Amino acid sequence: MASASAISRPTSATGIGRRVLAGVAGGIAGGIVFGMLMAVMGMLPVIASMVGSTSAVIGFGVHLMISVMIGLGLTVLFGNRFLTGYGRGALVGLGYGAIWWVLGPLMIMPAMMGMPLFAIDLTALMSLMGHMIYGVILGVVAVRVLKSRA
């Protein structure tokens, strides 16, 4: 008979389901805050234009869907390794947000819209701040979910 210490119990923090939940929760939380900043900057209609609309509401919905997908990328791929504490989650999120600033508004979005890549102006710098705030919130919320009991 195996002793209690020899039985390995799966922890909720290591399971794929918990990492998915962490990515969704962190992506929504960060996406809402970043979305509010985007609304103030007047960027939501620009996001909506990626799906053929000019509605800020549609832009916010598209932005939240992207936020969740990006959040899932962090937590599903790297959650167990890099999201081990709140401070580390915030730092990893900060860097992750900066990486997505380069990938999203400097590369992917301009390519989709036939605009020049890597165009950096005041709006782009404000977007960098928004992406880093998003990343910090994503990282901290994800750590909270990963540490919570199932």
Protein Blocks (a to p, Z undefined) as FASTA:
>chain_A
ZZfklpccddfklpmklmmmmmmmmmmmmmmmmmmmmmmnopmmmmmmmnopabfklmmm
mmmmmmmmmmmmmmmmmmmmmmmbfklmmmmmmmmmmmmmmmmmmmmmmmmnopaehiac
fklmmmmmmmmmmmmmmmmmmmmmmmpcZZ
